[in-house]
Amino acid sequence: MALFEVEGWDIKTKKIAFGATRDAKIEKRQEKNQKRREKQKETDEKYQKIRDLKQKEDKTQQQKRKIEEVEAEKEEQPEETLQPIQESSPLVQPTKLTPLQQKMMAKLSGSRFRWINEQLYTITSDSALKLIKEQPSLFDEYHQGFRSQVQAWPENPVNVFVDQIKSRSNRPVNAPGGLPGLYPNKEVVIADMGCGEAQLSLDVSDFLKGGNKNSKNFKGKPSRKPKITVHSFDLKKVNNRITVADIKNVPLPDESCTIVIFCLALMGTNFLDFIEEAHRILAPRGELWVAEIKSRFTENEKKTKEEVGDEFVNAIKMSGFFHKNTDNSNKMFTRFEFFKPQQDIIEERNQKLHRRKKFIEHETETEEFKKKRESRPEGQWLLKPCIYKRR
Ligand SMILES: C[S@@+](CC[C@H](N)C(=O)[O-])C[C@H]1O[C@@H](n2cnc3c(N)ncnc32)[C@H](O)[C@@H]1O
Protein backbone atom coordinates (compact mmCIF):
# COMPACT_ATOMS: atom_id res chain seq x y z
CA MET A 1 0.00 0.00 0.00
CA ALA A 2 1.33 3.29 -0.90
CA LEU A 3 2.08 5.81 1.75
CA PHE A 4 -1.02 7.96 1.20
CA GLU A 5 -3.36 5.26 0.00
CA VAL A 6 -6.60 5.00 1.97
CA GLU A 7 -8.72 2.00 1.60
CA GLY A 8 -11.98 2.67 -0.16
CA TRP A 9 -10.59 5.83 -1.64
CA ASP A 10 -9.33 4.66 -4.91
CA ILE A 11 -8.57 7.83 -6.65
CA LYS A 12 -6.33 7.44 -9.62
CA THR A 13 -4.29 10.43 -8.69
CA LYS A 14 -1.83 10.13 -11.51
CA LYS A 15 -4.59 10.07 -14.04
CA ILE A 16 -6.38 12.92 -12.43
CA ALA A 17 -3.29 14.96 -12.22
CA PHE A 18 -2.33 14.13 -15.74
CA GLY A 19 -5.83 14.75 -17.21
CA ALA A 20 -6.29 18.06 -15.41
CA THR A 21 -3.01 19.46 -16.68
CA ARG A 22 -3.70 18.45 -20.24
CA ASP A 23 -7.26 19.84 -20.35
CA ALA A 24 -6.11 23.04 -18.76
CA LYS A 25 -3.36 23.28 -21.30
CA ILE A 26 -5.82 22.67 -24.17
CA GLU A 27 -8.22 25.18 -22.72
CA LYS A 28 -5.42 27.70 -22.29
CA ARG A 29 -4.28 27.10 -25.82
CA GLN A 30 -7.83 27.46 -27.11
CA GLU A 31 -8.21 30.64 -25.11
CA LYS A 32 -4.93 31.90 -26.46
CA ASN A 33 -5.98 31.01 -29.98
CA GLN A 34 -9.30 32.71 -29.49
CA LYS A 35 -7.53 35.83 -28.21
CA ARG A 36 -5.12 35.72 -31.12
CA ARG A 37 -8.02 35.35 -33.53
CA GLU A 38 -9.82 38.25 -31.88
CA LYS A 39 -6.68 40.36 -31.99
CA GLN A 40 -6.16 39.38 -35.62
CA LYS A 41 -9.77 40.29 -36.34
CA GLU A 42 -9.28 43.61 -34.58
CA THR A 43 -6.11 44.28 -36.56
CA ASP A 44 -7.84 43.22 -39.78
CA GLU A 45 -10.72 45.55 -39.03
CA LYS A 46 -8.32 48.35 -38.24
CA TYR A 47 -6.49 47.87 -41.53
CA GLN A 48 -9.79 47.59 -43.40
CA LYS A 49 -10.85 50.89 -41.87
CA ILE A 50 -7.58 52.52 -42.91
CA ARG A 51 -7.99 51.05 -46.42
CA ASP A 52 -11.58 52.34 -46.58
CA LEU A 53 -10.47 55.77 -45.45
CA LYS A 54 -7.67 55.81 -47.99
CA GLN A 55 -10.04 54.76 -50.74
CA LYS A 56 -12.44 57.50 -49.71
CA GLU A 57 -9.60 60.01 -49.71
CA ASP A 58 -8.49 58.81 -53.13
CA LYS A 59 -12.04 59.20 -54.41
CA THR A 60 -12.24 62.73 -52.99
CA GLN A 61 -8.89 63.53 -54.54
CA GLN A 62 -10.09 62.12 -57.85
CA GLN A 63 -13.27 64.14 -57.62
CA LYS A 64 -11.27 67.22 -56.68
CA ARG A 65 -8.98 66.68 -59.64
CA LYS A 66 -12.00 66.22 -61.92
CA ILE A 67 -13.57 69.45 -60.63
CA GLU A 68 -10.27 71.26 -61.14
CA GLU A 69 -10.02 69.89 -64.67
CA VAL A 70 -13.58 70.99 -65.49
CA GLU A 71 -12.94 74.45 -63.96
CA ALA A 72 -9.74 74.79 -65.99
CA GLU A 73 -11.65 73.84 -69.14
CA LYS A 74 -14.32 76.40 -68.29
CA GLU A 75 -11.70 79.11 -67.84
CA GLU A 76 -10.31 78.41 -71.24
CA GLN A 77 -13.73 79.05 -72.77
CA PRO A 78 -15.20 82.55 -73.09
CA GLU A 79 -17.22 83.63 -70.08
CA GLU A 80 -20.36 83.99 -72.13
CA THR A 81 -21.48 81.60 -74.79
CA LEU A 82 -20.87 83.46 -77.97
CA GLN A 83 -22.44 81.98 -81.03
CA PRO A 84 -20.03 81.88 -83.90
CA ILE A 85 -21.21 84.10 -86.69
CA GLN A 86 -20.96 83.05 -90.28
CA GLU A 87 -19.07 85.44 -92.43
CA SER A 88 -21.98 87.09 -94.18
CA SER A 89 -22.10 89.54 -96.99
CA PRO A 90 -22.86 93.00 -95.66
CA LEU A 91 -19.99 94.22 -97.76
CA VAL A 92 -21.65 92.96 -100.97
CA GLN A 93 -22.23 95.91 -103.27
CA PRO A 94 -25.91 96.74 -102.72
CA THR A 95 -26.09 98.37 -106.16
CA LYS A 96 -25.70 94.99 -107.87
CA LEU A 97 -28.85 93.74 -106.15
CA THR A 98 -32.46 94.09 -107.18
CA PRO A 99 -34.57 96.49 -105.04
CA LEU A 100 -36.18 93.53 -103.28
CA GLN A 101 -32.77 91.95 -102.61
CA GLN A 102 -31.51 95.31 -101.34
CA LYS A 103 -34.45 95.52 -98.94
CA MET A 104 -33.84 91.97 -97.69
CA MET A 105 -30.12 92.72 -97.35
CA ALA A 106 -30.79 95.82 -95.30
CA LYS A 107 -33.08 93.81 -93.03
CA LEU A 108 -30.47 91.10 -92.55
CA SER A 109 -27.70 93.64 -91.84
CA GLY A 110 -30.01 95.42 -89.41
CA SER A 111 -30.69 92.31 -87.39
CA ARG A 112 -27.02 91.32 -87.38
CA PHE A 113 -26.13 94.85 -86.18
CA ARG A 114 -28.66 94.54 -83.36
CA TRP A 115 -27.28 91.11 -82.41
CA ILE A 116 -23.66 92.34 -82.24
CA ASN A 117 -24.77 95.45 -80.39
CA GLU A 118 -26.59 93.36 -77.79
CA GLN A 119 -23.54 91.12 -77.35
CA LEU A 120 -21.27 94.10 -76.67
CA TYR A 121 -23.64 95.41 -73.99
CA THR A 122 -24.08 92.08 -72.22
CA ILE A 123 -20.54 90.68 -72.06
CA THR A 124 -17.44 91.78 -70.16
CA SER A 125 -14.82 93.91 -71.87
CA ASP A 126 -12.38 90.95 -71.88
CA SER A 127 -14.87 88.89 -73.85
CA ALA A 128 -15.59 91.79 -76.21
CA LEU A 129 -11.89 92.14 -77.05
CA LYS A 130 -11.66 88.37 -77.62
CA LEU A 131 -14.80 88.36 -79.77
CA ILE A 132 -13.53 91.09 -82.09
CA LYS A 133 -10.04 89.57 -82.23
CA GLU A 134 -11.54 86.25 -83.32
CA GLN A 135 -14.14 87.72 -85.70
CA PRO A 136 -12.89 91.18 -86.78
CA SER A 137 -15.60 91.52 -89.43
CA LEU A 138 -18.16 91.91 -86.61
CA PHE A 139 -16.63 95.30 -85.86
CA ASP A 140 -17.20 96.49 -89.46
CA GLU A 141 -20.73 95.15 -89.50
CA TYR A 142 -21.43 96.82 -86.18
CA HIS A 143 -20.14 100.19 -87.37
CA GLN A 144 -22.01 99.98 -90.64
CA GLY A 145 -25.23 99.60 -88.63
CA PHE A 146 -24.23 102.17 -86.02
CA ARG A 147 -23.49 104.77 -88.73
CA SER A 148 -26.95 104.36 -90.20
CA GLN A 149 -28.50 104.75 -86.72
CA VAL A 150 -26.56 107.97 -86.05
CA GLN A 151 -27.60 109.45 -89.39
CA ALA A 152 -31.20 109.31 -88.20
CA TRP A 153 -30.43 111.28 -85.01
CA PRO A 154 -30.92 115.04 -84.82
CA GLU A 155 -27.37 115.39 -83.46
CA ASN A 156 -24.26 113.21 -83.25
CA PRO A 157 -22.66 113.43 -79.78
CA VAL A 158 -19.17 113.25 -81.35
CA ASN A 159 -19.91 116.58 -83.08
CA VAL A 160 -21.05 118.10 -79.79
CA PHE A 161 -17.71 117.15 -78.20
CA VAL A 162 -15.72 118.43 -81.18
CA ASP A 163 -17.61 121.75 -81.08
CA GLN A 164 -16.82 122.02 -77.38
CA ILE A 165 -13.10 121.47 -78.06
CA LYS A 166 -13.19 124.11 -80.81
CA SER A 167 -15.04 126.74 -78.79
CA ARG A 168 -12.95 126.27 -75.65
CA SER A 169 -9.79 126.53 -77.77
CA ASN A 170 -10.64 130.22 -78.10
CA ARG A 171 -9.59 130.76 -74.49
CA PRO A 172 -6.11 130.16 -73.09
CA VAL A 173 -5.36 126.64 -71.88
CA ASN A 174 -5.95 126.22 -68.12
CA ALA A 175 -7.71 129.62 -67.91
CA PRO A 176 -11.40 129.69 -66.91
CA GLY A 177 -13.40 128.42 -69.88
CA GLY A 178 -10.28 127.18 -71.65
CA LEU A 179 -9.29 123.55 -72.20
CA PRO A 180 -7.34 121.80 -69.46
CA GLY A 181 -3.65 121.29 -70.30
CA LEU A 182 -0.69 119.53 -68.74
CA TYR A 183 1.75 121.52 -66.64
CA PRO A 184 4.03 123.21 -67.56
CA ASN A 185 3.79 122.82 -71.37
CA LYS A 186 -0.02 123.32 -71.57
CA GLU A 187 -0.45 120.44 -73.96
CA VAL A 188 -4.06 119.27 -74.13
CA VAL A 189 -4.04 115.45 -74.19
CA ILE A 190 -7.31 113.72 -75.04
CA ALA A 191 -8.07 110.00 -74.71
CA ASP A 192 -11.08 108.96 -76.81
CA MET A 193 -12.11 105.67 -75.23
CA GLY A 194 -14.17 103.38 -77.50
CA CYS A 195 -13.56 105.76 -80.39
CA GLY A 196 -15.26 103.66 -83.10
CA GLU A 197 -13.70 104.87 -86.36
CA ALA A 198 -11.88 107.73 -84.54
CA GLN A 199 -13.96 110.52 -86.05
CA LEU A 200 -13.16 112.82 -83.12
CA SER A 201 -9.42 112.56 -83.71
CA LEU A 202 -9.88 113.31 -87.42
CA ASP A 203 -12.12 116.32 -86.77
CA VAL A 204 -9.73 117.75 -84.15
CA SER A 205 -6.76 117.34 -86.45
CA ASP A 206 -8.69 119.07 -89.31
CA PHE A 207 -9.54 121.88 -86.92
CA LEU A 208 -5.89 122.28 -85.85
CA LYS A 209 -4.68 122.29 -89.47
CA GLY A 210 -7.38 124.50 -90.87
CA GLY A 211 -8.57 128.00 -90.12
CA ASN A 212 -7.68 131.48 -91.01
CA LYS A 213 -4.28 132.90 -90.03
CA ASN A 214 -5.94 136.26 -89.40
CA SER A 215 -8.63 134.88 -87.09
CA LYS A 216 -8.97 136.55 -83.70
CA ASN A 217 -9.61 135.15 -80.26
CA PHE A 218 -12.31 136.30 -77.79
CA LYS A 219 -10.16 139.34 -76.86
CA GLY A 220 -9.75 140.34 -80.49
CA LYS A 221 -6.10 139.26 -80.51
CA PRO A 222 -4.68 136.90 -83.19
CA SER A 223 -5.82 133.46 -82.13
CA ARG A 224 -3.31 130.72 -81.47
CA LYS A 225 -4.62 127.19 -81.36
CA PRO A 226 -3.59 125.04 -78.43
CA LYS A 227 -1.39 121.99 -78.89
CA ILE A 228 -3.82 119.06 -78.81
CA THR A 229 -2.96 115.36 -78.99
CA VAL A 230 -5.72 112.75 -79.32
CA HIS A 231 -5.24 109.08 -78.41
CA SER A 232 -8.01 106.88 -79.83
CA PHE A 233 -8.72 103.40 -78.44
CA ASP A 234 -11.04 100.67 -79.65
CA LEU A 235 -11.29 96.92 -80.24
CA LYS A 236 -10.16 97.01 -83.90
CA LYS A 237 -7.64 99.11 -85.77
CA VAL A 238 -9.69 100.20 -88.75
CA ASN A 239 -7.33 103.11 -89.43
CA ASN A 240 -3.96 104.43 -88.25
CA ARG A 241 -5.44 106.79 -85.70
CA ILE A 242 -6.62 103.85 -83.58
CA THR A 243 -4.75 101.85 -80.95
CA VAL A 244 -6.30 98.47 -80.12
CA ALA A 245 -6.97 98.14 -76.40
CA ASP A 246 -9.61 97.14 -73.93
CA ILE A 247 -10.47 100.51 -72.42
CA LYS A 248 -10.26 99.13 -68.91
CA ASN A 249 -6.52 99.03 -69.47
CA VAL A 250 -5.00 101.43 -72.02
CA PRO A 251 -1.29 101.83 -72.77
CA LEU A 252 -0.90 105.34 -71.29
CA PRO A 253 1.04 106.39 -68.19
CA ASP A 254 -0.65 107.63 -64.99
CA GLU A 255 -1.83 111.27 -65.07
CA SER A 256 -0.82 111.73 -68.70
CA CYS A 257 -4.16 113.05 -70.09
CA THR A 258 -6.23 116.16 -69.49
CA ILE A 259 -9.55 115.06 -71.08
CA VAL A 260 -10.99 111.55 -71.24
CA ILE A 261 -14.04 111.01 -73.45
CA PHE A 262 -16.52 108.13 -73.47
CA CYS A 263 -18.92 108.84 -76.33
CA LEU A 264 -21.59 106.10 -76.14
CA ALA A 265 -18.75 103.74 -75.23
CA LEU A 266 -19.70 102.40 -71.77
CA MET A 267 -20.60 99.05 -73.31
CA GLY A 268 -19.08 96.16 -71.29
CA THR A 269 -20.90 94.93 -68.19
CA ASN A 270 -17.85 96.10 -66.18
CA PHE A 271 -17.93 99.68 -67.50
CA LEU A 272 -17.03 101.21 -64.12
CA ASP A 273 -13.57 99.66 -64.67
CA PHE A 274 -13.30 102.05 -67.66
CA ILE A 275 -14.10 104.99 -65.38
CA GLU A 276 -11.41 103.85 -62.93
CA GLU A 277 -8.97 103.67 -65.83
CA ALA A 278 -9.94 107.22 -66.80
CA HIS A 279 -9.18 108.32 -63.24
CA ARG A 280 -5.75 106.70 -63.45
CA ILE A 281 -4.70 108.36 -66.71
CA LEU A 282 -6.15 111.80 -65.93
CA ALA A 283 -3.94 114.48 -64.41
CA PRO A 284 -5.44 116.39 -61.44
CA ARG A 285 -7.93 119.00 -62.78
CA GLY A 286 -8.38 116.74 -65.83
CA GLU A 287 -11.90 116.39 -67.21
CA LEU A 288 -14.10 113.37 -67.87
CA TRP A 289 -16.72 113.79 -70.60
CA VAL A 290 -19.42 111.16 -71.04
CA ALA A 291 -22.34 110.91 -73.46
CA GLU A 292 -24.85 108.09 -73.08
CA ILE A 293 -28.16 107.19 -74.71
CA LYS A 294 -31.04 108.36 -72.50
CA SER A 295 -32.89 105.06 -72.53
CA ARG A 296 -29.97 103.40 -70.71
CA PHE A 297 -30.69 105.11 -67.42
CA THR A 298 -32.53 102.64 -65.24
CA GLU A 299 -34.26 105.28 -63.14
CA ASN A 300 -35.84 106.83 -66.26
CA GLU A 301 -39.35 105.81 -65.27
CA LYS A 302 -39.33 107.38 -61.80
CA LYS A 303 -37.43 110.62 -62.40
CA THR A 304 -38.21 113.97 -63.92
CA LYS A 305 -36.34 114.89 -67.11
CA GLU A 306 -33.79 116.93 -65.13
CA GLU A 307 -33.05 114.12 -62.70
CA VAL A 308 -32.27 111.46 -65.31
CA GLY A 309 -28.76 110.14 -64.69
CA ASP A 310 -28.53 110.98 -60.97
CA GLU A 311 -27.75 107.40 -59.94
CA PHE A 312 -25.08 107.24 -62.64
CA VAL A 313 -23.53 110.51 -61.42
CA ASN A 314 -23.32 109.10 -57.87
CA ALA A 315 -21.58 105.98 -59.17
CA ILE A 316 -18.96 108.07 -61.03
CA LYS A 317 -18.40 110.13 -57.88
CA MET A 318 -17.63 106.86 -56.04
CA SER A 319 -14.67 106.45 -58.43
CA GLY A 320 -13.17 109.71 -57.17
CA PHE A 321 -14.59 112.29 -59.61
CA PHE A 322 -16.37 115.54 -58.84
CA HIS A 323 -19.50 116.31 -60.84
CA LYS A 324 -19.52 119.51 -62.90
CA ASN A 325 -22.54 119.36 -65.15
CA THR A 326 -25.31 117.19 -66.61
CA ASP A 327 -26.84 118.24 -69.92
CA ASN A 328 -30.21 116.67 -70.59
CA SER A 329 -31.21 119.06 -73.36
CA ASN A 330 -30.72 116.56 -76.18
CA LYS A 331 -33.58 114.21 -77.04
CA MET A 332 -31.41 111.14 -77.66
CA PHE A 333 -28.52 111.32 -75.21
CA THR A 334 -27.39 112.88 -71.92
CA ARG A 335 -23.96 114.48 -71.54
CA PHE A 336 -22.02 114.58 -68.29
CA GLU A 337 -18.92 116.49 -67.22
CA PHE A 338 -16.77 115.53 -64.24
CA PHE A 339 -13.27 116.45 -63.13
CA LYS A 340 -10.52 114.76 -61.16
CA PRO A 341 -9.92 116.89 -58.07
CA GLN A 342 -6.44 117.89 -56.92
CA GLN A 343 -5.20 116.49 -53.60
CA ASP A 344 -5.87 119.73 -51.65
CA ILE A 345 -9.52 119.73 -52.76
CA ILE A 346 -9.92 116.10 -51.66
CA GLU A 347 -8.44 116.94 -48.25
CA GLU A 348 -10.69 119.96 -47.88
CA ARG A 349 -13.74 117.83 -48.74
CA ASN A 350 -12.72 115.17 -46.19
CA GLN A 351 -12.29 117.81 -43.48
CA LYS A 352 -15.75 119.15 -44.27
CA LEU A 353 -17.20 115.65 -43.99
CA HIS A 354 -15.39 115.19 -40.65
CA ARG A 355 -16.72 118.49 -39.34
CA ARG A 356 -20.26 117.49 -40.28
CA LYS A 357 -19.60 114.04 -38.80
CA LYS A 358 -20.45 112.56 -42.18
CA PHE A 359 -17.10 110.95 -42.91
CA ILE A 360 -18.10 107.50 -41.56
CA GLU A 361 -21.39 107.74 -43.47
CA HIS A 362 -19.44 108.46 -46.66
CA GLU A 363 -17.04 105.55 -46.05
CA THR A 364 -19.94 103.15 -45.38
CA GLU A 365 -21.65 104.26 -48.57
CA THR A 366 -18.46 103.59 -50.55
CA GLU A 367 -18.12 100.13 -48.94
CA GLU A 368 -21.76 99.26 -49.73
CA PHE A 369 -21.31 100.39 -53.31
CA LYS A 370 -18.23 98.15 -53.67
CA LYS A 371 -20.16 95.16 -52.31
CA LYS A 372 -23.06 95.81 -54.68
CA ARG A 373 -20.63 95.83 -57.61
CA GLU A 374 -19.02 92.61 -56.42
CA SER A 375 -22.35 90.80 -56.20
CA ARG A 376 -23.66 91.94 -59.63
CA PRO A 377 -21.85 93.67 -62.49
CA GLU A 378 -22.93 97.30 -62.97
CA GLY A 379 -24.07 96.49 -66.53
CA GLN A 380 -26.99 94.70 -64.89
CA TRP A 381 -28.26 97.47 -62.63
CA LEU A 382 -26.70 100.88 -63.29
CA LEU A 383 -27.08 101.29 -67.05
CA LYS A 384 -29.40 99.21 -69.21
CA PRO A 385 -28.03 97.84 -72.50
CA CYS A 386 -28.87 100.13 -75.37
CA ILE A 387 -31.21 98.17 -77.61
CA TYR A 388 -31.91 99.62 -81.04
CA LYS A 389 -35.40 99.16 -82.39
CA ARG A 390 -36.16 97.59 -85.75
CA ARG A 391 -36.74 100.42 -88.22
C1 LIG B 1 -21.50 102.96 -79.87
S1 LIG B 1 -19.90 102.91 -80.44
C2 LIG B 1 -19.44 104.61 -80.36
C3 LIG B 1 -18.21 104.92 -81.14
C4 LIG B 1 -17.76 106.38 -81.05
N1 LIG B 1 -17.37 106.75 -79.73
C5 LIG B 1 -18.85 107.27 -81.58
O1 LIG B 1 -19.56 107.87 -80.75
O2 LIG B 1 -18.99 107.35 -82.79
C6 LIG B 1 -19.03 102.21 -79.06
C7 LIG B 1 -17.62 101.79 -79.35
O3 LIG B 1 -17.02 101.36 -78.14
C8 LIG B 1 -16.18 100.28 -78.45
N2 LIG B 1 -15.94 99.48 -77.25
C9 LIG B 1 -16.84 98.82 -76.51
N3 LIG B 1 -16.22 98.18 -75.49
C10 LIG B 1 -14.91 98.44 -75.62
C11 LIG B 1 -13.76 98.06 -74.88
N4 LIG B 1 -13.84 97.27 -73.83
N5 LIG B 1 -12.56 98.51 -75.27
C12 LIG B 1 -12.45 99.30 -76.37
N6 LIG B 1 -13.50 99.69 -77.09
C13 LIG B 1 -14.71 99.28 -76.73
C14 LIG B 1 -16.94 99.51 -79.52
O4 LIG B 1 -16.12 98.69 -80.28
C15 LIG B 1 -17.52 100.67 -80.34
O5 LIG B 1 -16.68 101.01 -81.37
The ligand as an SDF file (V2000), in Angstrom:
LIG
                    3D

 27 29  0  0  0  0  0  0  0  0999 V2000
  -21.5010  102.9560  -79.8740 C   0  0  0  0  0  0  0  0  0  0  0  0
  -19.9000  102.9050  -80.4450 S   0  0  0  0  0  0  0  0  0  0  0  0
  -19.4390  104.6080  -80.3570 C   0  0  0  0  0  0  0  0  0  0  0  0
  -18.2130  104.9250  -81.1360 C   0  0  0  0  0  0  0  0  0  0  0  0
  -17.7630  106.3770  -81.0470 C   0  0  0  0  0  0  0  0  0  0  0  0
  -17.3680  106.7450  -79.7270 N   0  0  0  0  0  0  0  0  0  0  0  0
  -18.8520  107.2710  -81.5750 C   0  0  0  0  0  0  0  0  0  0  0  0
  -19.5620  107.8660  -80.7540 O   0  0  0  0  0  0  0  0  0  0  0  0
  -18.9930  107.3460  -82.7860 O   0  0  0  0  0  0  0  0  0  0  0  0
  -19.0300  102.2110  -79.0620 C   0  0  0  0  0  0  0  0  0  0  0  0
  -17.6220  101.7920  -79.3510 C   0  0  0  0  0  0  0  0  0  0  0  0
  -17.0240  101.3570  -78.1390 O   0  0  0  0  0  0  0  0  0  0  0  0
  -16.1790  100.2770  -78.4540 C   0  0  0  0  0  0  0  0  0  0  0  0
  -15.9350   99.4770  -77.2520 N   0  0  0  0  0  0  0  0  0  0  0  0
  -16.8360   98.8190  -76.5060 C   0  0  0  0  0  0  0  0  0  0  0  0
  -16.2230   98.1770  -75.4940 N   0  0  0  0  0  0  0  0  0  0  0  0
  -14.9060   98.4410  -75.6240 C   0  0  0  0  0  0  0  0  0  0  0  0
  -13.7580   98.0560  -74.8830 C   0  0  0  0  0  0  0  0  0  0  0  0
  -13.8360   97.2740  -73.8260 N   0  0  0  0  0  0  0  0  0  0  0  0
  -12.5570   98.5090  -75.2740 N   0  0  0  0  0  0  0  0  0  0  0  0
  -12.4520   99.2980  -76.3730 C   0  0  0  0  0  0  0  0  0  0  0  0
  -13.5040   99.6940  -77.0910 N   0  0  0  0  0  0  0  0  0  0  0  0
  -14.7090   99.2770  -76.7340 C   0  0  0  0  0  0  0  0  0  0  0  0
  -16.9430   99.5150  -79.5250 C   0  0  0  0  0  0  0  0  0  0  0  0
  -16.1180   98.6930  -80.2790 O   0  0  0  0  0  0  0  0  0  0  0  0
  -17.5200  100.6670  -80.3390 C   0  0  0  0  0  0  0  0  0  0  0  0
  -16.6770  101.0130  -81.3740 O   0  0  0  0  0  0  0  0  0  0  0  0
  1  2  1  0
  2  3  1  0
  2 10  1  0
  3  4  1  0
  4  5  1  0
  5  6  1  0
  5  7  1  0
  7  8  2  0
  7  9  1  0
 10 11  1  0
 11 12  1  0
 11 26  1  0
 12 13  1  0
 13 14  1  0
 13 24  1  0
 14 15  1  0
 14 23  1  0
 15 16  2  0
 16 17  1  0
 17 18  1  0
 17 23  2  0
 18 19  1  0
 18 20  2  0
 20 21  1  0
 21 22  2  0
 22 23  1  0
 24 25  1  0
 24 26  1  0
 26 27  1  0
M  CHG  2   2   1   9  -1
M  END
$$$$
